[in-house]
Amino acid sequence: MDAIIEVSELHKRFGPAVALDGMTFTAGPGQVTGFVGPNGAGKSTTMRVILGLDRPDSGTALVGGSRYQDLRKPLTRLGALIDPGALQPGRSGRNHLLWLAHSQGLPPKRVDEVLEMTGMRPVARRRAGGYSLGMRQRLGIAAAMLGDPPVLMLDEPFNGLDPEGIVWMRGLLRSLAAEGRAVLVSSHLMSELQDVAGHVVFAGAGKVVEAASTVAMTERYGSLESAYLTLTRGTGVLR
């Protein structure tokens, strides 16, 4: 059961603002789970709690049955893309990955494998500060895949990708799920999630308002976009 994310009754306040109000869901193995909702719905805070970057006031977020901060070699258990800009701009893409690999005791050859996997090998020795958003997204995916983890968590992975990159990302997500991994994807692009997600969690006002298979949602509402607009109306924060 390593390939699973379990979020249970997460509550979190930032001063007077309620960020999470009982967020509860599971992202299981062998499928892409879409995590959707308007700005202020609690998606980013939930992902930060899963990664141990924010501490919940109550509730649990477990990866394969353990808290992220308790994992040995966490990159081998959970790979995450949260902020593609979180890198040293003067360092090459390859050196960025080498630094991460070294921190986890991973062999340098794995860096070359993920560079090849993400199509980044031709620009791997360029300074990361000169990368486009799409290239930073691909480098972020390479970093997430370094430890060959059973669980992936990706925040807006389609951002900045050109049409060829979007097709590539669709195929990658499908292949990762087909390998038995749990893949949690937060995105505002309902059309892309409808093509790749097997299950969708709709969040609003810090909690889950609906969770069901993509097939069930499209049969009920006609499309994932219509389901989103109906289920999350009035549950976000204007930003």
HELIX and SHEET records of a PDB file:
HELIX    1   1 LYS A   43  ILE A   50  1                                   8    
HELIX    2   2 TYR A   68  ASP A   70  5                                   3    
HELIX    3   3 PRO A   74  THR A   76  5                                   3    
HELIX    4   4 GLY A   93  SER A  103  1                                  11    
HELIX    5   5 PRO A  108  MET A  117  1                                  10    
HELIX    6   6 ARG A  121  VAL A  123  5                                   3    
HELIX    7   7 ALA A  128  GLY A  130  5                                   3    
HELIX    8   8 LEU A  133  MET A  145  1                                  13    
HELIX    9   9 PRO A  163  ALA A  178  1                                  16    
HELIX   10  10 MET A  190  VAL A  196  1                                   7    
HELIX   11  11 THR A  214  TYR A  221  1                                   8    
HELIX   12  12 LEU A  224  THR A  232  1                                   9    
SHEET    1   A 3 ALA A  17  ALA A  27  0                                        
SHEET    2   A 3 ILE A   5  PHE A  14 -1                                        
SHEET    3   A 3 SER A  58  VAL A  63 -1                                        
SHEET    1   B 6 LEU A  78  LEU A  81  0                                        
SHEET    2   B 6 VAL A 151  ASP A 155  1                                        
SHEET    3   B 6 ALA A 182  SER A 186  1                                        
SHEET    4   B 6 GLN A  31  VAL A  36  1                                        
SHEET    5   B 6 HIS A 199  GLY A 204  1                                        
SHEET    6   B 6 LYS A 207  SER A 213 -1                                        
END                                                                             
